[in-house]
Amino acid sequence: MSAELSETCLKTATAAKKASRELASLDTTIKDQWLLESADALIAATDEIMTANEQDLAAAPGYGLTDASIDRLRLDAGRIEGIATGLREIAALKDPIGEVLDGFTRPGGMRIEKRRVPLGVVFFIYESRPNVTADAAGICVKSGNAVILRGGKEAMHSSRAIVEILGRVAAKVGVPENAVQLVGTTDRAAVGEFLKMHELIDVTIPRGGEGLIRRVAAEATMPVIKHYDGNCHVYVDASADIEMAVNVIENSKCQRLGVCNACESLLIHEQILADAMPAIAERLASRGIEMRADERALPHIPGGVVATEEDFGTEYLGPTISIAVVDSLEQAAEHIARYGSGHTEAIITSKIAAAEKFTDLIDSAAVMVNASTRFNDGGMFGLGAEIGISTDKFHARGPCGLRELTSYKYIVRGNGHLRS
């Protein structure tokens, strides 16, 4: 770690802390004005942003990016319009800051109020998707937090162009300087330096591969909101409607393959195996999904592959799914407890008692009943934009939107009250 890099990181975090104090009391109308005018400014600067993006795309092969990764990196007029729409949607959300969560009066007349406040400074580390730069900035500022953005080197030019535009609008409307900062270096040592700064940074949110998240969790000196992986399950109960099961499994697995809330593991009750598995297998095969199954499921899956122990705990993020047969709902819950990641699990059943039992037994951020795992998402829950999905249990769990980027404090109002 060079002294120069260390000093740069310290200046960035110090500036963010100062901005966070100003943001905590910033009027909602100013935050919303910034979001709306930033949306317009991004569209107006489409050519500027696309020129920066072309630099990233030109360098992408040298970073070893896959075709899918390059596609996620690519910006065009339509995608920039989508980024702008995201900011407008955040502006339309209710500002959580200042919300009174509880209030009561003590017998002596002292009034106590529990009020929602920002966390302070967010250090956000994320993958190479330029749209995430604007999303995270918008969510953090709307919730009264300053944010330090550390995007991937693959999108550095695109992210810098976006942040510069957000900064120009911030100066115009009165959002504090340094409310949104992009880490200007791609040196990995900078991440470690920021992770030491618990006195200046209130929370770190890593969004990326498991290796990155484990490194952050191990090195961070402040709280971390995270999920390591998304080994999500769909369990087909003995009473399941087969057509519903086929449709939900297809959507859970195939609607988008490389996302954390896609189904990676299928469990099926032995009583419905012979009737349901062929239809499920046919649908998955038609979508190009490789099925790795245990010895009981395999005879019902043309072209199936024998599953290994490792398969049942794998987040594939691609066209592969593991399949196991269980003898009971309780056995399904045990399998999920052993191999799952606490992200999203679903049951397909026609019995209320089975649904209630499943939701009681499963310890995950989201449990779906007769619905796709793909619904574990802030937008789909009606919560608005999110900065990630957490599998932690303390502070935030599930989609992390505006409210999850807040804490609370107590306001006590007396009239010369003294404690005896």
C-alpha positions as CSV (number, residue, x, y, z in Angstrom):
1,M,0.0,0.0,0.0
2,S,1.6,3.3,-1.1
3,A,1.3,6.3,1.1
4,E,-0.3,8.2,-1.9
5,L,-3.0,5.6,-2.4
6,S,-3.7,5.5,1.4
7,E,-4.0,9.2,1.5
8,T,-6.4,9.3,-1.5
9,C,-8.7,6.7,0.1
10,L,-8.7,8.6,3.4
11,K,-9.6,11.9,1.6
12,T,-12.4,10.2,-0.2
13,A,-13.9,8.6,2.9
14,T,-13.5,11.9,4.9
15,A,-15.3,13.8,2.2
16,A,-18.1,11.2,2.2
17,K,-18.5,11.5,5.9
18,K,-18.9,15.3,5.7
19,A,-21.4,14.9,2.9
20,S,-23.4,12.3,4.9
21,R,-23.9,14.8,7.7
22,E,-25.4,17.3,5.3
23,L,-27.5,14.7,3.5
24,A,-29.1,13.6,6.7
25,S,-31.2,16.7,6.9
26,L,-31.5,17.4,3.2
27,D,-35.1,18.2,2.1
28,T,-36.8,15.5,0.1
29,T,-37.7,18.0,-2.7
30,I,-34.0,18.6,-3.3
31,K,-33.2,14.9,-3.5
32,D,-36.1,14.2,-5.9
33,Q,-35.1,17.2,-8.0
34,W,-31.6,15.8,-8.3
35,L,-32.9,12.4,-9.3
36,L,-35.3,13.8,-11.9
37,E,-32.8,16.3,-13.4
38,S,-30.1,13.6,-13.4
39,A,-32.4,11.4,-15.4
40,D,-32.8,14.1,-18.0
41,A,-29.1,14.9,-18.0
42,L,-28.1,11.3,-18.6
43,I,-30.4,11.2,-21.7
44,A,-29.1,14.5,-22.9
45,A,-25.5,13.1,-22.5
46,T,-26.2,9.9,-24.4
47,D,-23.4,10.5,-26.9
48,E,-20.9,11.3,-24.1
49,I,-21.8,8.2,-22.2
50,M,-21.7,6.0,-25.2
51,T,-18.3,7.3,-26.2
52,A,-17.0,6.4,-22.7
53,N,-18.7,3.0,-23.0
54,E,-17.0,2.3,-26.3
55,Q,-13.6,2.6,-24.5
56,D,-14.8,0.0,-22.0
57,L,-16.0,-2.3,-24.7
58,A,-12.8,-2.0,-26.7
59,A,-10.8,-3.1,-23.6
60,A,-13.3,-5.9,-22.6
61,P,-11.6,-8.8,-24.5
62,G,-8.4,-8.1,-22.8
63,Y,-10.1,-8.6,-19.4
64,G,-11.3,-12.0,-20.5
65,L,-15.0,-11.1,-20.4
66,T,-17.5,-13.6,-21.8
67,D,-20.0,-12.6,-24.4
68,A,-22.7,-12.4,-21.8
69,S,-20.5,-10.1,-19.6
70,I,-19.8,-7.9,-22.5
71,D,-23.5,-7.6,-23.3
72,R,-24.2,-6.5,-19.7
73,L,-21.4,-3.9,-20.1
74,R,-22.8,-2.5,-23.3
75,L,-24.8,0.7,-23.3
76,D,-27.0,2.1,-26.0
77,A,-29.7,4.8,-26.2
78,G,-32.4,2.3,-24.9
79,R,-30.3,1.2,-22.0
80,I,-29.4,4.8,-21.0
81,E,-33.1,5.6,-21.1
82,G,-33.6,2.6,-18.8
83,I,-31.1,4.0,-16.4
84,A,-32.9,7.3,-16.4
85,T,-36.2,5.6,-15.8
86,G,-34.7,3.9,-12.8
87,L,-33.8,7.3,-11.3
88,R,-37.3,8.6,-11.9
89,E,-38.7,5.6,-10.2
90,I,-36.6,6.2,-7.1
91,A,-37.8,9.8,-7.1
92,A,-41.4,8.5,-7.0
93,L,-40.7,6.4,-3.9
94,K,-41.6,7.8,-0.4
95,D,-38.6,9.2,1.4
96,P,-38.0,7.0,4.5
97,I,-35.9,9.6,6.4
98,G,-37.8,11.3,9.3
99,E,-40.5,8.6,9.4
100,V,-41.7,8.1,13.0
101,L,-41.5,4.3,13.7
102,D,-43.0,4.6,17.2
103,G,-44.0,7.2,19.7
104,F,-45.3,7.1,23.3
105,T,-45.5,9.2,26.4
106,R,-44.1,8.1,29.7
107,P,-46.2,8.5,32.9
108,G,-44.2,11.6,33.9
109,G,-45.1,13.3,30.6
110,M,-41.9,12.8,28.8
111,R,-42.4,12.1,25.1
112,I,-40.3,9.5,23.3
113,E,-40.1,9.1,19.6
114,K,-38.3,6.5,17.4
115,R,-37.4,8.1,14.1
116,R,-35.8,6.7,10.9
117,V,-32.4,8.1,10.0
118,P,-29.7,7.3,7.3
119,L,-26.9,4.9,8.0
120,G,-24.3,7.5,6.9
121,V,-21.6,6.4,4.5
122,V,-22.1,3.4,2.2
123,F,-19.1,1.7,0.5
124,F,-20.5,-0.2,-2.4
125,I,-18.4,-2.7,-4.4
126,Y,-20.1,-4.1,-7.5
127,E,-19.7,-5.8,-10.8
128,S,-19.2,-4.3,-14.3
129,R,-22.6,-3.1,-15.1
130,P,-22.8,0.7,-15.7
131,N,-26.5,0.9,-14.8
132,V,-25.7,-0.2,-11.3
133,T,-23.6,2.9,-10.8
134,A,-26.6,5.2,-11.3
135,D,-29.0,2.9,-9.4
136,A,-26.8,2.7,-6.3
137,A,-26.1,6.5,-6.3
138,G,-29.8,7.1,-6.5
139,I,-30.9,4.7,-3.8
140,C,-28.2,6.0,-1.4
141,V,-28.8,9.7,-1.8
142,K,-32.6,9.3,-1.6
143,S,-32.1,7.4,1.7
144,G,-29.9,10.2,2.9
145,N,-26.6,8.4,2.6
146,A,-23.3,9.3,1.0
147,V,-21.9,6.6,-1.2
148,I,-18.4,5.6,-2.3
149,L,-18.7,3.5,-5.5
150,R,-16.1,1.0,-6.4
151,G,-17.1,-0.5,-9.7
152,G,-15.2,-3.0,-11.8
153,K,-12.3,-1.9,-13.9
154,E,-14.2,-3.2,-17.0
155,A,-16.8,-0.4,-16.7
156,M,-14.6,2.4,-15.3
157,H,-15.0,4.8,-18.3
158,S,-18.8,4.4,-18.4
159,S,-19.2,4.7,-14.6
160,R,-17.0,7.8,-14.5
161,A,-19.1,9.5,-17.2
162,I,-22.3,8.7,-15.3
163,V,-20.9,9.9,-11.9
164,E,-19.6,13.1,-13.5
165,I,-23.1,13.9,-14.9
166,L,-24.7,13.1,-11.5
167,G,-22.1,15.5,-9.9
168,R,-22.9,18.3,-12.2
169,V,-26.6,18.1,-11.4
170,A,-25.8,17.8,-7.7
171,A,-23.9,21.1,-7.8
172,K,-26.8,22.8,-9.6
173,V,-29.6,21.7,-7.3
174,G,-27.9,21.7,-3.9
175,V,-27.0,18.1,-3.2
176,P,-23.8,18.1,-1.0
177,E,-20.5,17.8,-2.8
178,N,-19.1,14.3,-2.6
179,A,-22.4,12.7,-1.9
180,V,-21.6,10.4,-4.7
181,Q,-17.9,9.5,-5.3
182,L,-16.4,6.9,-7.7
183,V,-13.1,5.3,-6.6
184,G,-10.8,6.5,-9.4
185,T,-8.2,3.7,-9.1
186,T,-8.5,0.1,-10.2
187,D,-5.9,-1.0,-7.7
188,R,-7.3,-3.8,-5.6
189,A,-5.4,-2.5,-2.6
190,A,-7.8,0.4,-2.4
191,V,-10.6,-1.9,-1.4
192,G,-8.6,-3.2,1.6
193,E,-7.8,0.4,2.6
194,F,-11.4,1.4,2.7
195,L,-12.4,-1.7,4.6
196,K,-10.2,-0.5,7.5
197,M,-12.1,2.8,7.8
198,H,-14.9,1.9,10.2
199,E,-14.8,5.4,11.8
200,L,-15.7,7.0,8.4
201,I,-17.7,4.3,6.6
202,D,-20.8,2.9,8.2
203,V,-21.6,-0.1,6.1
204,T,-20.0,-2.0,3.1
205,I,-22.2,-3.7,0.5
206,P,-20.3,-6.1,-1.9
207,R,-22.2,-7.3,-5.0
208,G,-20.4,-9.7,-7.1
209,G,-18.8,-13.2,-7.0
210,E,-18.5,-15.3,-3.9
211,G,-14.7,-14.8,-3.7
212,L,-15.1,-11.0,-3.6
213,I,-17.8,-11.2,-0.9
214,R,-15.9,-13.5,1.3
215,R,-12.8,-11.3,1.1
216,V,-14.9,-8.3,2.0
217,A,-16.6,-10.1,4.9
218,A,-13.2,-11.3,6.2
219,E,-11.4,-7.9,6.0
220,A,-14.2,-5.3,6.8
221,T,-14.0,-3.5,10.1
222,M,-17.6,-2.2,9.7
223,P,-20.9,-4.1,9.1
224,V,-21.3,-5.8,5.8
225,I,-24.6,-6.4,4.0
226,K,-24.2,-9.4,1.7
227,H,-25.1,-12.8,0.3
228,Y,-22.6,-15.3,-0.8
229,D,-24.6,-17.2,-3.4
230,G,-28.1,-18.1,-4.4
231,N,-28.7,-21.8,-4.4
232,C,-32.5,-21.5,-4.6
233,H,-34.9,-24.4,-4.5
234,V,-38.3,-25.3,-5.8
235,Y,-40.1,-28.1,-3.9
236,V,-42.9,-29.9,-5.7
237,D,-45.2,-31.2,-2.9
238,A,-47.3,-34.4,-3.3
239,S,-50.4,-32.3,-3.7
240,A,-49.0,-29.9,-6.4
241,D,-50.9,-29.0,-9.5
242,I,-48.5,-30.4,-12.2
243,E,-49.2,-27.7,-14.8
244,M,-48.5,-25.0,-12.2
245,A,-45.3,-26.8,-11.1
246,V,-44.0,-27.0,-14.7
247,N,-44.7,-23.3,-15.3
248,V,-43.2,-22.1,-12.0
249,I,-40.1,-24.2,-12.4
250,E,-39.5,-23.1,-15.9
251,N,-39.9,-19.4,-15.0
252,S,-37.7,-19.8,-11.8
253,K,-34.9,-21.4,-13.8
254,C,-35.1,-20.1,-17.3
255,Q,-36.5,-16.5,-17.1
256,R,-32.9,-15.4,-16.5
257,L,-30.1,-17.9,-15.9
258,G,-27.3,-15.8,-14.4
259,V,-29.1,-14.2,-11.5
260,C,-29.0,-14.9,-7.8
261,N,-32.8,-15.7,-7.5
262,A,-32.9,-18.3,-10.3
263,C,-33.8,-21.8,-9.2
264,E,-30.7,-24.0,-9.1
265,S,-32.2,-27.1,-7.3
266,L,-35.5,-29.0,-7.8
267,L,-37.0,-31.2,-5.1
268,I,-39.9,-33.4,-5.9
269,H,-42.1,-35.6,-3.6
270,E,-41.9,-39.3,-4.4
271,Q,-45.7,-39.6,-4.6
272,I,-45.9,-37.2,-7.5
273,L,-42.6,-38.2,-9.2
274,A,-43.9,-40.5,-11.9
275,D,-46.7,-38.1,-13.0
276,A,-44.9,-34.8,-12.7
277,M,-41.2,-35.4,-13.5
278,P,-41.6,-36.3,-17.2
279,A,-43.5,-33.1,-17.9
280,I,-41.0,-31.0,-15.9
281,A,-38.1,-32.7,-17.7
282,E,-39.6,-32.1,-21.1
283,R,-40.1,-28.4,-20.4
284,L,-36.6,-27.9,-19.0
285,A,-35.1,-29.9,-21.9
286,S,-36.9,-27.7,-24.4
287,R,-35.1,-24.7,-22.8
288,G,-31.7,-26.4,-23.1
289,I,-31.3,-27.1,-19.4
290,E,-29.0,-30.0,-18.3
291,M,-30.6,-32.0,-15.5
292,R,-28.4,-33.6,-12.9
293,A,-30.5,-36.0,-10.9
294,D,-30.4,-38.5,-8.1
295,E,-30.9,-42.2,-8.8
296,R,-34.7,-42.1,-8.1
297,A,-35.4,-39.1,-10.4
298,L,-33.0,-40.2,-13.2
299,P,-35.3,-42.9,-14.8
300,H,-37.9,-40.2,-15.4
301,I,-35.5,-37.8,-17.1
302,P,-34.5,-38.7,-20.7
303,G,-30.9,-37.5,-21.2
304,G,-30.5,-36.8,-17.5
305,V,-27.0,-36.9,-15.8
306,V,-26.2,-38.5,-12.5
307,A,-25.9,-35.9,-9.8
308,T,-22.9,-35.7,-7.5
309,E,-23.0,-34.5,-3.9
310,E,-21.4,-31.2,-5.1
311,D,-24.2,-30.6,-7.6
312,F,-26.8,-30.2,-4.8
313,G,-24.9,-27.3,-3.3
314,T,-23.9,-25.5,-6.5
315,E,-25.1,-22.2,-7.8
316,Y,-24.8,-22.8,-11.5
317,L,-25.8,-19.4,-12.9
318,G,-26.3,-21.2,-16.1
319,P,-28.3,-23.9,-18.0
320,T,-27.9,-26.7,-15.3
321,I,-30.2,-27.8,-12.5
322,S,-29.9,-30.4,-9.8
323,I,-32.9,-32.7,-9.0
324,A,-33.6,-34.8,-6.0
325,V,-36.5,-36.9,-4.8
326,V,-37.7,-36.6,-1.2
327,D,-40.2,-38.7,0.8
328,S,-41.8,-35.8,2.8
329,L,-42.0,-32.1,3.1
330,E,-39.8,-32.4,6.2
331,Q,-37.2,-34.2,4.2
332,A,-37.3,-31.4,1.6
333,A,-36.8,-28.8,4.4
334,E,-33.8,-30.8,5.7
335,H,-32.3,-31.0,2.2
336,I,-32.7,-27.2,1.8
337,A,-31.2,-26.6,5.2
338,R,-28.1,-28.7,4.3
339,Y,-27.5,-27.4,0.7
340,G,-29.3,-24.1,0.5
341,S,-27.9,-20.6,0.9
342,G,-30.7,-18.9,2.7
343,H,-31.7,-16.9,-0.3
344,T,-35.1,-18.0,-1.9
345,E,-37.0,-21.2,-1.7
346,A,-40.4,-22.1,-3.1
347,I,-43.1,-24.8,-2.6
348,I,-45.7,-25.8,-5.1
349,T,-48.7,-27.2,-3.3
350,S,-52.5,-27.2,-3.2
351,K,-52.7,-27.7,0.6
352,I,-52.7,-24.7,2.9
353,A,-51.3,-26.9,5.8
354,A,-48.3,-27.9,3.6
355,A,-47.7,-24.3,2.6
356,E,-47.8,-23.1,6.2
357,K,-45.5,-26.0,7.4
358,F,-43.0,-25.2,4.6
359,T,-42.9,-21.4,5.4
360,D,-42.4,-22.3,9.1
361,L,-39.5,-24.7,8.5
362,I,-37.6,-22.9,5.8
363,D,-35.0,-20.3,7.1
364,S,-34.4,-18.1,4.0
365,A,-34.7,-14.5,3.2
366,A,-37.8,-15.2,1.1
367,V,-40.1,-18.2,0.9
368,M,-42.5,-18.5,-2.0
369,V,-45.8,-20.4,-2.1
370,N,-46.9,-21.3,-5.6
371,A,-44.8,-18.5,-7.1
372,S,-41.5,-18.2,-9.0
373,T,-38.3,-17.7,-7.0
374,R,-37.6,-14.8,-9.5
375,F,-40.0,-12.6,-7.5
376,N,-37.4,-12.1,-4.7
377,D,-36.6,-8.6,-5.9
378,G,-37.3,-5.1,-4.6
379,G,-39.2,-4.0,-7.7
380,M,-41.3,-7.2,-7.7
381,F,-42.1,-6.8,-4.1
382,G,-43.3,-3.3,-4.7
383,L,-40.4,-1.9,-2.6
384,G,-38.8,0.0,-5.4
385,A,-35.2,0.0,-6.4
386,E,-32.7,-2.2,-4.5
387,I,-29.0,-2.2,-3.9
388,G,-28.8,-5.9,-3.5
389,I,-30.4,-8.9,-1.8
390,S,-29.2,-9.9,1.7
391,T,-29.1,-13.3,3.3
392,D,-27.9,-11.9,6.6
393,K,-30.3,-11.8,9.5
394,F,-29.1,-8.7,11.3
395,H,-30.2,-5.3,10.1
396,A,-31.3,-6.2,6.6
397,R,-32.7,-9.4,5.0
398,G,-34.0,-9.9,1.5
399,P,-34.2,-7.0,-1.0
400,C,-32.3,-4.0,0.3
401,G,-34.0,-0.8,-0.8
402,L,-34.4,2.7,0.8
403,R,-35.6,1.5,4.2
404,E,-32.8,-1.1,4.5
405,L,-30.3,1.7,4.1
406,T,-31.6,3.4,7.3
407,S,-31.3,3.0,11.0
408,Y,-33.2,4.9,13.7
409,K,-32.6,7.1,16.7
410,Y,-34.7,8.0,19.7
411,I,-35.9,11.6,20.2
412,V,-36.8,12.4,23.8
413,R,-38.8,15.6,24.7
414,G,-39.2,16.6,28.3
415,N,-39.9,19.7,30.3
416,G,-37.0,19.9,32.8
417,H,-37.4,16.2,33.6
418,L,-34.8,14.8,36.1
419,R,-34.2,11.2,36.9
420,S,-34.5,10.4,40.6
